[in-house]
């Protein structure tokens, strides 16, 4: 059976990655978390003191772009590829609130986007890939056979994020998380380069009141329909 490209875009913490990972496993496709790449570049900038909450020196980060090597290595115990920044596994470190607070600033930089989009297109060149992010259906794979756009209320998304972070032991407050979700929504959807917008041919799914199983069933059916129509 021929393979397709599946693009999943949407606001932060809409459960894109959970659905994408589950789909990838079921279809034996590869999963790419494009947000992890923007987070890893942000971590690099933080580690080099190029960015903090009070200042950002984008030109220093742009100068260093050739020194930033990103790759995903499949970890069979979790069932997906984990991200490595210059050969160090940073899968856990990139999920902190400190990175979430700064990543939208880094994702605004066109030079960063250009580099990451090229790598993402390369990873998807043989199809059989599910990629989630903000500009996958609009910029990275405008010809993807199936495009989904996920949404949910900011409160629901903040609750999910809060539960995720506290479960792994991070000390965060709900208000802080909600503010970060709203702040990122604003920057991600108003930036000049590749803002978060629903592609015209994307199917919108609001999962504020949709369980995971129900959602997966619905999306899996869409994939099957697409595959049989080819
Ligand atoms: O999906 P995430 O929340 O881990 O993404 C982190 C940030 O990276 C998000 O706030 C915006 C940015 N991003 C982007 O600009 N383009 C993508 N394709 C993926 C993420």
Boltz pocket constraint, residues with backbone or C-beta under 6 A from the ligand:
constraints:
  - pocket:
      binder: B
      contacts: [[A, 12], [A, 13], [A, 34], [A, 35], [A, 36], [A, 38], [A, 39], [A, 100], [A, 103], [A, 104], [A, 107], [A, 132], [A, 133], [A, 134], [A, 135], [A, 136], [A, 184], [A, 188], [A, 194]]
      max_distance: 6.0
